[in-house]
Amino acid sequence: MVGVLVLLAILEGLLREDLVWRPVAIAVQVPLLIMLLWRRTHPLISVAAAFGGLGLLEIATTLAGRDSAGLYTMVGLLFLPYALFRWGSGRDAAIGLVVMSIPHAMNMVFNPSDPASTAAGFAFLLFPAALGASVRFRARARRRDFDEAKLLEREQLARELHDAVAHHVSAIVIHAQAGRLLAASDPDAAQRALATIESEASRTLGEMRSIVGVLRRGEAEHAPQRRLVDLEMLAHSEESSPAVEVEFEGDLDDVRPAIQAAIFRIAQESITNARRHARHATEVTVRVVADADTVALTVTDDGDASYFDADSDSGYGIVGMTERATLHGGTLEAGPGNHRGWTVRAVLPKAGRAS
């Protein structure tokens, strides 16, 4: 874009018949267009250089009693107010607004016009700035929504992991008590109790490492932790359309409780998204397949593949599901299916994140 504007400015400077101070106009204004290259990284400097240069050129032509030597191509500098309010700080935006107003104010003083034209000129200058500010506000609001969705997901995950860790610690306490009672009469039983304690402690350590980095607020909830068998509940919920079919394959007995809860929550969120957004869907299929080390969840629907909107609540649901899978050492992918509908696929290690 910048290259095109520079080329047009040079052509205008060479071919425009009414242009005054042709060499000066080209030599001054073409480098100002090149400042667009730094509009994102150094928005205030770019604005100050570009509009300051235009102001100095306007002063020079006015003192010399000549018409303006401005090029029409300099309208491309309107990208700078947008960039300033999109990527610059609040302080930079305030300073830049004053700098941008200088050439316009000078033109009002030395070439006065009717109030309507003056107001239109200011509006023409401020429109890209307002557009940049609105885009910045929208991006910041969306980022804040994503952060809140991830935080809520981490809080829920922390509560579920709390239950799993509490279960392991309770087992350790029980075996420790049994080992102490049997230490004198049955040393072998005490040794087995110690081995069990070691195993449970190792599992507990793995669960606790999964919690590292998870921000929690409030007290942990002690509701029963969801398991894979609870997926059948989703198929028999009060919402009957679209219908939900759940399929299991492979050995699921050795899947850790925290992983089972994660699979359940991801499936629950995927079904909710399908029921809310999948137009013309008649069926949602939930398939859980386990192999020696991993368990894979695939949720598909037969609705219109175009239903997903990244700006909708379902977009935040994808963020939360991805966060949940990642914290357990797994992966999650979501996108249109091969033929129809939407597909969510998550693969998690049976034993959770490696310790």
NORBEL-V829240 format. One record per residue. RES is the residue in one small letter. OMEGA is omega in radians with two decimals (NA if undefined). Layout:
res=(RES RES)
omega=(OMEGA OMEGA)
//
This chain:
res=(m v g v l v l l a i l e g l l r e d l v w r p v a i a v q v p l l i m l l w r r t h p l i s v a a a f g g l g l l e i a t t l a g r d s a g l y t m v g l l f l p y a l f r w g s g r d a a i g l v v m s i p h a m n m v f n p s d p a s t a a g f a f l l f p a a l g a s v r f r a r a r r r d f d e a k l l e r e q l a r e l h d a v a h h v s a i v i h a q a g r l l a a s d p d a a q r a l a t i e s e a s r t l g e m r s i v g v l r r g e a e h a p q r r l v d l e m l a h s e e s s p a v e v e f e g d l d d v r p a i q a a i f r i a q e s i t n a r r h a r h a t e v t v r v v a d a d t v a l t v t d d g d a s y f d a d s d s g y g i v g m t e r a t l h g g t l e a g p g n h r g w t v r a v l p k a g r a s)
omega=(-3.12 3.12 3.12 3.13 3.12 3.12 3.11 3.12 3.12 3.13 3.11 3.13 -3.12 -2.98 -3.09 -3.01 -3.05 -3.10 3.11 3.12 -3.01 -3.12 -3.13 -3.13 -3.14 -3.07 -3.10 -2.94 3.11 3.07 3.11 3.08 3.13 3.11 3.09 -3.14 -3.10 -3.04 -3.14 -3.08 -3.14 -3.05 -3.10 3.12 3.13 3.12 -3.12 -3.13 -3.07 -3.09 3.03 3.08 3.10 3.12 3.12 3.10 3.12 3.11 -3.11 -3.12 3.13 3.13 3.13 3.14 -3.13 3.05 -3.14 3.12 -3.10 3.09 3.09 -3.10 -3.12 3.04 3.09 3.11 3.08 3.02 -3.11 3.05 3.09 -3.10 -3.12 -3.11 3.10 -3.02 -3.12 3.09 3.13 3.13 3.12 -3.14 3.14 3.13 -3.13 3.12 3.09 -3.14 -3.13 -3.11 -3.06 3.13 -3.14 3.13 3.11 3.12 3.09 -3.10 -3.05 3.10 -3.06 3.11 -3.11 -3.09 -3.12 3.12 3.11 3.14 3.13 3.11 3.11 3.13 3.12 3.13 -3.04 -3.10 3.12 3.10 3.11 3.11 3.11 3.13 3.14 3.10 3.12 -3.14 -3.14 -3.14 -3.14 3.12 3.13 3.10 3.11 3.10 3.10 -3.14 3.12 3.12 3.12 -3.14 3.11 3.13 3.14 3.10 3.13 3.11 3.14 3.11 -3.14 3.10 3.09 -3.14 -3.12 3.14 3.12 3.11 -3.14 -3.13 3.09 3.11 3.12 -3.13 -3.12 -3.12 3.09 3.11 3.13 3.13 3.13 3.14 -3.07 -3.03 -3.08 -3.05 -3.06 -3.11 -3.14 3.11 3.09 3.10 3.12 3.10 3.11 3.11 3.11 3.10 3.12 -3.14 3.14 3.12 3.11 3.10 3.14 3.11 3.10 3.12 -3.11 3.10 3.08 -3.09 -3.09 3.14 3.14 -3.13 -3.13 3.04 3.09 -3.10 3.09 3.07 -3.08 3.09 3.13 -3.11 -3.11 3.10 -3.11 -3.13 3.13 3.08 3.10 3.10 -3.13 3.14 -3.10 3.12 -3.11 3.11 -3.04 -3.09 -0.14 3.14 -3.12 3.09 -3.09 3.14 3.09 3.11 3.11 -3.11 -3.10 -3.07 -3.06 3.09 -3.10 -3.13 -3.13 3.12 3.09 3.12 3.13 3.11 3.13 -3.08 3.12 3.10 3.14 3.13 -3.14 3.11 3.11 3.11 -3.13 -3.13 -3.13 -2.91 -3.07 3.14 3.09 3.12 3.10 -3.08 3.01 -3.11 3.09 -3.08 3.12 -3.10 -3.13 2.97 -3.05 -3.00 -3.03 3.01 -3.07 3.07 3.07 3.12 -3.12 3.02 -3.11 3.12 3.11 -3.09 -3.07 -3.02 -3.03 3.11 -3.08 -3.14 -3.10 3.12 3.14 3.09 3.10 3.07 3.09 3.11 -3.13 3.13 3.11 3.11 -3.13 -3.13 -3.10 -3.12 3.09 3.14 -3.12 3.14 3.09 3.08 3.12 3.14 3.13 3.10 -3.12 -3.08 3.13 2.96 -3.06 -3.11 3.02 -3.14 3.12 3.10 -3.10 3.05 -3.13 -3.07 -3.12 3.14 -3.13 -3.13 NA)
//
